Amino acid sequence: MEPHLEHTVADGVATLVISNPAKRNAMTAAMWRALPGLLEALAADPAARVLVLTGAGPTFCAGADISTLGEPGDEQQALAVRAEEALAAFPKPALAAVRGYCVGGGSQLAAACDLRFAEEGALFGITPAKLGIVYPASSTRRLVDLVGPSAAKFLLFSAELVDTARALRWGLVDEVLPAGELDERVAEFARVMASRSLLTQAAAKEFAGGRTDRDAHWAGQAHGSGDTAEGVAAFLERRPPRFTYPGLTPTG
């Protein structure tokens, strides 16, 4: 089967799978190009309230498949950055479910998600120093924001792989699960997020990302959404809320 991205939507959760098992799910040029459009479609789909990004089989993503791009350079970097930025801008909660290798471009994609859950034994690395590639400024900034400057320099300067214990300590991952328990935990947490107010989540995602000038915009969204009234009514009636805010596609 050709390397590809596959997705399903069920019970409010969109699951996006990186599938190139013969090369540890390395991203081909076609896969990098396809990702922004696929994310745009999922952002516009009201049935998809949460995104789970994972890899086919026993690994997440071993980076870019350089053999599909010719010599590494500007084309590879531009494709990866465009995909990474599209994932970071996805207006709904995004969770990376990581097992096996999460290296290079795979780490870029994981870092662009809001949360990262990993199975024990996963390995993380950012490896441009092995190839003489300058890591993109935007990707470096996102990594520093996630793990701090010292840990980011360790990863970028050495290109060494780090285990889940160190990744958890640095904040590169949010939870580490024993072998065999990742899928169940991710499914459980994704269902929890899908049951919550997407209005609250989307606003919080923007604010946490530095868009502190959008209070008026989100006040208007809240006023017209009905989520606040539903949340209060459900609390008073002691029943699960039924939030209906559909979300909005990114506007830049």
MARRONU-998856 format. One record per residue: residue in three letters; x, y, z of N, C-alpha, C, O, CB in turn. Coordinates in steps of 0.1 Angstrom, whole numbers. Glycine has a CB too. Layout:
! MARRONU-998856
   rest     nc1     nc2     nc3    cac1    cac2    cac3     cc1     cc2     cc3     oc1     oc2     oc3    cbc1    cbc2    cbc3
    ALA       X       Y       Z       X       Y       Z       X       Y       Z       X       Y       Z       X       Y       Z
...
END
This chain:
! MARRONU-998856
   rest     nc1     nc2     nc3    cac1    cac2    cac3     cc1     cc2     cc3     oc1     oc2     oc3    cbc1    cbc2    cbc3
    MET       8     -12       0       0       0       0       9      13       0      19      13       7      -9       0      12
    GLU       5      22      -8      12      35      -9      12      42       5       2      42      12       7      44     -20
    PRO      23      49       8      22      58      20      11      67      20       8      73       9      35      65      23
    HIS       3      69      30      -8      78      30     -12      82      44      -7      77      54     -20      71      23
    LEU     -21      92      45     -28      96      57     -42      91      56     -49      93      46     -27     111      59
    GLU     -46      84      67     -60      79      67     -67      85      80     -61      88      90     -61      64      67
    HIS     -80      87      78     -87      93      90    -101      87      91    -107      82      81     -88     108      89
    THR    -106      87     103    -120      83     106    -125      93     116    -118     100     123    -121      68     112
    VAL    -139      94     117    -145     102     126    -156      94     133    -165      89     126    -151     115     120
    ALA    -156      93     146    -166      85     153    -167      91     167    -158      94     174    -162      70     154
    ASP    -180      93     172    -183      97     185    -176     110     189    -171     112     200    -179      87     195
    GLY    -175     119     179    -169     132     181    -154     133     180    -148     144     181    -172     137     194
    VAL    -147     121     177    -133     121     177    -128     117     163    -132     107     157    -128     110     187
    ALA    -120     126     157    -113     123     144    -100     117     147     -92     123     155    -112     136     136
    THR     -97     105     142     -84      99     143     -77      99     130     -82      94     120     -86      84     148
    LEU     -65     105     130     -57     107     118     -45      99     120     -37     100     129     -53     122     116
    VAL     -43      89     110     -32      79     111     -22      82     100     -25      82      89     -38      65     110
    ILE      -9      83     105       2      84      96       6      70      92      10      62     100      15      92     102
    SER       5      66      79       7      52      75      17      51      64      15      54      52      -6      47      70
    ASN      29      47      68      40      43      59      49      33      67      61      36      69      49      56      55
    PRO      43      22      70      50      12      80      63       7      75      72       5      83      41       0      82
    ALA      65       6      62      78       2      56      89      11      60     101       6      60      77       0      42
    LYS      87      23      63      97      33      67      94      40      80      96      52      82      98      44      56
    ARG      88      32      89      85      37     103      77      49     102      78      59     110      98      40     111
    ASN      67      49      93      58      60      91      64      74      88      59      84      92      49      61     103
    ALA      75      73      81      81      86      76      72      93      67      64      86      59      95      83      69
    MET      72     106      67      62     114      59      68     116      45      79     122      44      59     127      66
    THR      61     112      35      65     115      21      61     129      18      54     136      25      59     105      11
    ALA      66     134       6      62     147       1      47     148       0      41     158       3      70     150     -12
    ALA      41     138      -6      27     138      -8      19     138       5       9     145       6      23     125     -16
    MET      24     132      15      18     132      28      19     146      34       9     151      40      24     121      37
    TRP      30     152      34      32     166      39      22     175      32      15     183      38      46     171      37
    ARG      21     174      19      12     183      11      -2     180      14     -10     190      14      15     181      -4
    ALA      -6     168      17     -20     165      19     -25     169      33     -37     171      35     -22     150      18
    LEU     -16     170      43     -20     172      57     -28     185      59     -38     185      65      -8     172      66
    PRO     -23     197      54     -31     209      56     -45     208      51     -55     213      58     -24     221      50
    GLY     -47     203      39     -61     202      34     -70     193      42     -82     195      44     -61     198      20
    LEU     -64     182      47     -72     172      55     -76     179      68     -87     177      73     -63     160      57
    LEU     -66     186      74     -69     193      87     -80     204      85     -89     205      93     -57     199      92
    GLU     -80     210      73     -90     221      71    -104     214      70    -114     220      75     -87     228      58
    ALA    -104     203      63    -117     196      62    -122     191      76    -134     192      79    -116     184      53
    LEU    -113     186      84    -117     181      97    -121     193     106    -130     192     115    -106     173     104
    ALA    -115     205     104    -118     217     112    -132     221     109    -139     226     118    -108     228     109
    ALA    -137     219      96    -150     223      92    -161     213      95    -172     216      93    -150     227      78
    ASP    -157     201      99    -166     190     101    -172     191     116    -164     189     125    -159     176      99
    PRO    -185     194     117    -190     195     131    -190     182     139    -192     182     151    -204     201     130
    ALA    -189     171     131    -189     158     138    -175     155     145    -174     146     153    -192     147     128
    ALA    -165     163     141    -152     161     146    -149     172     156    -147     183     153    -141     161     135
    ARG    -149     168     169    -147     178     180    -133     177     186    -129     186     193    -158     176     190
    VAL    -126     166     184    -113     164     189    -105     156     178    -111     148     171    -113     155     202
    LEU     -92     159     178     -83     152     168     -73     144     176     -67     149     185     -76     162     159
    VAL     -72     131     172     -61     122     177     -52     119     165     -56     114     155     -67     109     183
    LEU     -39     123     167     -29     120     156     -20     108     161     -15     109     172     -21     132     153
    THR     -19      98     153     -11      86     157      -4      80     144      -6      85     133     -19      76     164
    GLY       3      70     147      10      63     136       5      49     134       0      43     144      25      63     137
    ALA       6      43     122       1      29     120      11      20     126      24      22     125       0      27     105
    GLY       6      10     133      15       0     139      23       4     151      18      12     159      25      -5     128
    PRO      36      -1     152      43       1     165      51      14     166      59      15     175      52     -10     167
    THR      49      23     156      57      36     157      49      48     153      39      46     146      69      35     148
    PHE      52      59     158      45      72     155      49      77     141      42      77     132      47      82     166
    CYS      61      83     141      66      88     128      81      91     129      86      97     139      59     102     124
    ALA      89      85     120     103      86     121     109      98     113     121      99     110     110      73     115
    GLY     100     107     109     105     120     103     100     121      88      90     115      85     119     121     104
    ALA     108     128      81     105     129      66     112     118      58     123     115      61     110     143      62
    ASP     105     113      48     111     104      39     118     111      29     113     115      18      99      95      32
    ILE     131     113      31     140     122      23     141     116       9     143     124      -1     154     123      29
    SER     139     103       7     140      97      -6     130     102     -16     132     101     -28     140      82      -5
    THR     119     107     -11     108     112     -19     110     127     -23     102     132     -30      94     110     -13
    LEU     120     133     -17     122     147     -18     135     151     -25     137     163     -27     121     154      -5
    GLY     143     142     -29     156     145     -34     165     149     -23     164     144     -12     155     156     -45
    GLU     174     158     -26     184     163     -15     176     170      -5     167     178      -8     195     171     -22
    PRO     179     168       8     172     176      19     175     191      17     187     195      13     176     171      33
    GLY     165     199      20     168     213      18     155     221      19     146     218      27     174     216       5
    ASP     154     232      12     143     241      13     129     235      11     120     238      18     145     253       4
    GLU     128     226       1     115     220      -2     110     212       9      99     213      13     116     211     -15
    GLN     119     203      15     115     195      26     110     203      38     100     201      44     126     185      30
    GLN     118     213      41     116     222      52     102     229      50      94     230      60     127     231      55
    ALA     100     235      39      88     242      36      76     234      37      66     238      43      89     249      22
    LEU      76     221      32      65     212      33      62     209      48      50     209      52      67     200      25
    ALA      73     206      55      71     202      69      65     213      77      57     212      86      84     197      75
    VAL      71     225      75      66     237      83      52     240      80      44     244      89      75     249      80
    ARG      48     240      67      34     243      63      25     233      70      14     237      75      32     242      48
    ALA      28     220      71      20     210      77      20     212      92       9     211      99      25     196      74
    GLU      31     215      98      32     217     112      24     229     117      16     229     126      47     219     117
    GLU      25     240     109      17     252     112       2     250     111      -6     255     119      21     264     103
    ALA      -2     242     101     -16     239      99     -21     231     111     -33     233     116     -19     231      86
    LEU     -13     222     116     -17     214     128     -18     222     140     -27     221     148      -7     202     130
    ALA      -8     231     142      -8     240     154     -20     249     153     -25     253     164       5     248     154
    ALA     -25     253     141     -36     262     140     -49     255     140     -60     261     140     -35     270     127
    PHE     -49     242     141     -62     234     141     -70     239     153     -65     239     164     -59     219     142
    PRO     -83     243     150     -90     251     161     -97     242     171    -105     247     179    -100     259     154
    LYS     -94     229     171    -100     220     181     -89     213     189     -78     213     184    -110     210     174
    PRO     -92     207     200     -81     200     207     -75     189     199     -82     181     192     -87     194     220
    ALA     -62     189     199     -54     179     192     -45     171     201     -37     177     209     -46     185     180
    LEU     -45     158     201     -38     149     210     -30     140     201     -35     133     193     -47     141     219
    ALA     -16     139     204      -8     130     197      -6     117     206      -3     118     218       6     136     194
    ALA      -9     106     200      -7      93     207       5      86     201       5      82     190     -20      83     205
    VAL      16      86     209      29      82     205      34      69     210      33      66     222      39      93     208
    ARG      38      60     201      45      48     205      57      47     195      56      51     184      35      35     204
    GLY      67      40     200      79      38     191      86      51     188      87      59     197      74      31     178
    TYR      91      52     176      99      64     172      90      76     169      81      76     162     108      61     160
    CYS      94      87     175      89     101     173     100     110     170     106     116     180      79     106     185
    VAL     105     111     158     118     116     155     116     126     143     108     125     134     128     105     151
    GLY     125     137     144     125     146     133     112     153     130     106     159     139     130     140     120
    GLY     107     151     118      94     156     114      82     151     123      72     157     125      91     154     100
    GLY      84     138     128      74     133     137      74     141     150      63     143     155      78     118     140
    SER      85     145     155      85     154     167      79     167     164      73     173     173      99     155     172
    GLN      81     173     152      75     185     148      60     184     149      53     193     154      79     189     134
    LEU      54     173     144      40     171     144      35     169     158      24     175     161      36     159     135
    ALA      42     161     166      37     159     180      37     172     187      28     175     195      46     149     186
    ALA      48     180     186      49     193     193      38     202     189      34     211     197      63     199     191
    ALA      33     201     176      22     210     172       9     206     177      -1     214     176      22     210     157
    CYS       8     194     183      -5     191     190      -6     197     203       4     202     209      -6     175     191
    ASP     -18     198     209     -19     204     222     -14     195     233      -9     200     243     -34     207     224
    LEU     -16     182     232     -12     173     242      -5     161     236      -8     158     224     -24     168     251
    ARG       3     154     243      10     142     238      10     131     249      15     133     260      25     146     235
    PHE       4     120     246       4     108     254      13      98     248      12      96     236     -10     102     257
    ALA      22      91     255      31      82     250      31      69     257      29      68     269      45      88     250
    GLU      34      58     250      36      45     255      50      44     260      60      48     253      32      34     245
    GLU      52      37     271      66      34     276      74      27     265      69      19     258      65      25     289
    GLY      86      32     264      95      27     253      96      36     241     104      34     232      90      13     249
    ALA      87      46     240      88      55     229     101      63     230     106      65     241      76      65     229
    LEU     106      67     218     118      75     218     116      88     210     109      87     199     129      66     211
    PHE     121      99     215     119     112     209     133     118     205     142     116     212     112     121     219
    GLY     133     124     193     145     130     189     143     141     178     133     139     170     155     120     184
    ILE     151     151     178     151     161     168     165     161     161     174     165     168     146     175     174
    THR     166     157     149     178     152     144     185     161     132     193     155     125     177     139     139
    PRO     181     173     130     187     180     119     202     182     120     209     183     110     181     194     118
    ALA     208     181     132     222     182     134     230     171     128     242     172     125     226     184     148
    LYS     223     159     125     229     148     119     230     150     104     238     143      97     221     135     122
    LEU     222     159      98     221     161      84     226     175      80     227     178      68     207     160      79
    GLY     230     183      89     235     197      86     223     206      81     226     215      73     245     196      75
    ILE     211     203      87     200     211      83     197     222      94     198     218     106     187     202      81
    VAL     193     234      90     189     244     100     175     242     104     166     242      95     192     258      95
    TYR     172     239     116     159     236     121     151     249     120     156     260     123     158     231     135
    PRO     138     249     115     131     261     112     129     270     125     128     264     136     117     258     107
    ALA     129     283     124     128     292     135     114     289     142     114     289     155     129     306     131
    SER     104     288     135      90     286     141      90     273     149      84     272     160      79     286     130
    SER      96     262     143      96     249     150     105     250     163     102     244     173     102     238     141
    THR     116     257     162     125     259     174     118     266     185     118     263     196     138     266     170
    ARG     110     277     181     103     285     191      92     276     198      91     277     210      97     297     184
    ARG      85     268     190      75     260     196      81     250     205      76     247     216      67     252     184
    LEU      93     244     201     100     234     210     104     241     223     102     236     234     112     228     203
    VAL     110     253     222     114     260     234     102     263     243     103     262     255     121     274     230
    ASP      91     268     237      79     270     245      74     258     253      69     259     264      68     276     236
    LEU      77     246     247      72     234     252      81     228     263      76     224     274      70     223     241
    VAL      94     228     261     103     222     270     113     231     277     120     227     286     111     211     263
    GLY     114     244     272     123     253     278     136     253     269     139     244     262     127     249     292
    PRO     144     264     271     156     265     262     166     255     264     173     251     255     162     279     264
    SER     169     251     277     180     241     279     177     228     273     185     222     266     182     240     294
    ALA     165     223     275     161     210     270     161     210     254     165     201     247     148     205     275
    ALA     155     222     249     155     223     234     169     223     228     171     217     218     148     236     231
    LYS     179     229     235     192     229     230     198     215     231     206     211     222     201     239     238
    PHE     195     208     242     200     194     243     196     186     231     204     179     225     195     188     256
    LEU     183     187     228     177     179     216     183     184     203     187     175     195     162     181     216
    LEU     184     197     201     189     202     188     204     201     187     209     198     176     185     216     187
    PHE     211     203     197     226     202     196     231     188     194     240     185     187     232     209     208
    SER     225     179     201     230     165     202     223     156     191     230     146     187     228     159     215
    ALA     211     158     188     203     149     179     201     136     186     198     126     179     210     148     166
    GLU     203     134     199     202     122     206     187     119     208     179     128     209     209     122     219
    LEU     184     106     209     170     102     212     169     101     227     178      97     234     167      88     206
    VAL     157     105     232     155     105     247     143      96     249     134      95     241     152     119     252
    ASP     143      90     261     132      81     265     120      88     271     120     100     273     137      70     274
    THR     110      80     274      97      86     279      99      93     293      92     102     296      86      76     279
    ALA     108      87     301     110      93     314     115     107     313     111     116     320     120      84     322
    ARG     125     109     304     131     122     303     121     131     296     119     143     299     144     122     295
    ALA     114     126     286     104     134     278      93     139     288      88     150     287      98     126     267
    LEU      89     130     297      79     134     307      84     145     316      77     155     319      74     122     315
    ARG      96     143     321     102     153     330     104     167     323     102     177     330     116     148     335
    TRP     107     167     311     109     179     303      96     186     299      95     198     296     117     177     291
    GLY      85     178     300      72     184     294      70     181     280      61     187     274      71     198     297
    LEU      78     173     274      77     169     260      64     160     258      58     161     247      89     162     254
    VAL      61     152     268      49     145     268      41     148     281      47     152     291      52     129     267
    ASP      28     145     281      20     149     292      16     136     301      14     138     313       7     155     288
    GLU      16     125     294      13     112     302      21     101     295      23     101     283      -2     109     302
    VAL      26      92     303      32      80     298      24      68     303      22      66     315      47      79     303
    LEU      21      59     294      13      47     297      21      34     296      29      33     287       0      47     288
    PRO      18      24     304      24      11     302      21       5     289      11       9     283      20       2     314
    ALA      29      -4     284      27     -10     272      13     -17     271       9     -23     281      37     -21     269
    GLY       6     -14     261      -7     -20     259     -19     -12     264     -30     -15     262      -8     -33     265
    GLU     -16       0     271     -26       8     276     -28      21     270     -37      29     273     -24      10     291
    LEU     -20      24     260     -21      38     253     -34      40     246     -41      50     248     -10      39     244
    ASP     -39      30     238     -51      32     230     -63      34     239     -71      43     236     -53      20     221
    GLU     -64      27     250     -75      28     259     -76      42     265     -86      48     267     -75      17     269
    ARG     -64      46     270     -63      59     277     -66      70     268     -73      80     271     -50      61     283
    VAL     -61      70     255     -63      80     246     -78      81     242     -84      92     241     -54      78     233
    ALA     -84      69     240     -98      69     236    -106      75     247    -116      82     245    -103      55     233
    GLU    -103      71     260    -111      76     271    -109      91     272    -119      98     274    -105      69     284
    PHE     -97      96     271     -95     111     273    -101     119     261    -106     130     263     -80     114     274
    ALA    -100     113     249    -106     120     238    -121     121     239    -127     131     236    -102     112     225
    ARG    -127     110     245    -142     111     247    -145     122     257    -155     129     256    -147      97     252
    VAL    -137     123     267    -139     134     277    -138     147     271    -147     155     272    -129     133     289
    MET    -128     150     263    -127     163     256    -138     165     246    -143     176     245    -114     163     249
    ALA    -143     155     239    -153     156     230    -167     160     237    -176     166     231    -155     144     221
    SER    -168     156     250    -180     159     257    -180     173     263    -191     178     267    -182     149     268
    ARG    -169     180     263    -168     193     269    -172     204     258    -173     201     247    -154     196     274
    SER    -172     216     263    -176     227     254    -164     230     244    -154     234     249    -180     240     262
    LEU    -167     229     232    -157     233     222    -155     248     221    -144     252     218    -161     228     208
    LEU    -165     255     225    -164     270     226    -152     273     237    -143     281     234    -177     276     231
    THR    -153     267     248    -143     269     259    -129     265     254    -120     272     255    -147     262     272
    GLN    -129     253     248    -116     248     243    -110     256     232     -98     259     233    -118     233     238
    ALA    -118     260     223    -112     268     211    -107     282     216     -96     286     212    -123     270     201
    ALA    -114     288     225    -110     301     231     -97     299     239     -88     307     238    -121     307     239
    ALA     -97     289     247     -85     286     256     -73     283     247     -62     287     250     -88     275     265
    LYS     -75     276     236     -64     272     227     -58     285     221     -46     286     220     -69     263     216
    GLU     -67     294     217     -62     307     211     -54     315     222     -43     320     219     -73     315     205
    PHE     -60     316     233     -54     324     244     -41     318     248     -31     326     250     -63     326     256
    ALA     -40     305     250     -28     299     254     -17     300     243      -5     300     246     -30     284     257
    GLY     -21     302     231     -12     304     220      -7     318     218       0     321     209     -18     299     207
    GLY     -12     327     226      -7     341     226     -17     351     220     -14     363     219       5     341     218
    ARG     -29     346     215     -38     356     209     -47     362     221     -58     358     223     -48     348     199
    THR     -41     371     228     -48     378     239     -56     390     235     -61     397     244     -37     382     249
    ASP     -57     392     222     -65     404     217     -79     400     212     -85     407     205     -57     411     206
    ARG     -83     388     216     -95     382     210    -107     381     220    -116     373     218     -93     369     203
    ASP    -106     388     231    -116     387     241    -130     390     236    -140     383     238    -113     396     253
    ALA    -131     401     228    -144     406     223    -149     395     213    -161     393     213    -142     419     216
    HIS    -140     390     205    -145     380     195    -151     368     202    -162     363     199    -133     375     187
    TRP    -144     363     213    -149     351     219    -161     354     228    -170     345     231    -138     345     228
    ALA    -162     366     233    -175     370     240    -187     370     231    -197     365     235    -173     384     246
    GLY    -184     374     218    -195     373     209    -199     359     205    -210     356     204    -191     381     196
    GLN    -189     351     204    -191     336     201    -199     330     213    -208     322     210    -178     329     199
    ALA    -195     333     225    -202     328     236    -217     332     237    -226     325     240    -195     332     249
    HIS    -219     345     234    -232     351     234    -242     343     225    -254     341     228    -232     366     231
    GLY    -237     340     213    -245     334     203    -245     318     203    -252     312     195    -242     338     190
    SER    -237     312     211    -235     298     210    -246     289     217    -249     278     213    -222     294     215
    GLY    -250     294     229    -259     286     237    -252     277     246    -259     270     255    -268     278     229
    ASP    -239     275     245    -231     266     254    -232     270     268    -233     261     277    -217     265     249
    THR    -231     283     271    -231     287     285    -245     284     292    -245     278     303    -229     302     287
    ALA    -256     287     285    -269     284     290    -271     269     292    -277     265     302    -280     289     281
    GLU    -266     261     282    -267     247     284    -259     241     295    -263     232     302    -263     240     270
    GLY    -247     246     297    -238     242     307    -244     244     321    -244     236     330    -225     248     306
    VAL    -250     256     323    -256     260     336    -268     251     338    -270     246     349    -259     275     336
    ALA    -277     250     328    -289     242     329    -285     228     333    -292     222     341    -297     243     316
    ALA    -275     222     326    -272     208     329    -266     206     343    -269     196     349    -261     203     318
    PHE    -259     216     348    -254     216     361    -265     216     371    -265     208     381    -244     227     364
    LEU    -275     225     369    -286     226     379    -295     214     378    -301     210     388    -294     238     375
    GLU    -296     208     366    -305     196     365    -297     183     367    -303     172     366    -311     196     351
    ARG    -285     184     370    -276     172     373    -276     162     362    -279     150     365    -281     166     386
    ARG    -274     167     350    -273     158     338    -261     162     330    -256     173     331    -286     159     330
    PRO    -256     153     321    -245     157     312    -250     168     303    -261     167     298    -240     144     305
    PRO    -241     178     300    -245     188     291    -244     183     277    -237     174     273    -235     200     293
    ARG    -252     190     268    -252     187     254    -247     199     246    -256     207     242    -266     182     249
    PHE    -235     201     246    -229     213     239    -230     212     224    -228     202     218    -215     215     243
    THR    -234     223     218    -236     223     203    -228     233     195    -229     233     183    -251     226     201
    TYR    -219     240     202    -210     249     194    -202     242     184    -195     232     188    -201     257     204
    PRO    -204     245     171    -198     237     161    -183     240     158    -176     232     151    -205     239     148
    GLY    -178     250     163    -164     254     160    -163     262     147    -173     262     139    -155     242     159
    LEU    -152     269     146    -150     277     134    -136     273     127    -127     269     135    -150     292     137
    THR    -135     273     114    -123     271     108    -113     282     110    -118     293     113    -125     269      92
    PRO    -100     280     110     -91     290     112     -92     302     103     -95     300      91     -76     285     111
    THR     -91     314     108     -92     326     100     -78     333      98     -77     343      91    -102     335     105
    GLY     -68     328     106     -55     335     106     -55     347     114     -45     354     115     -51     338      91
END
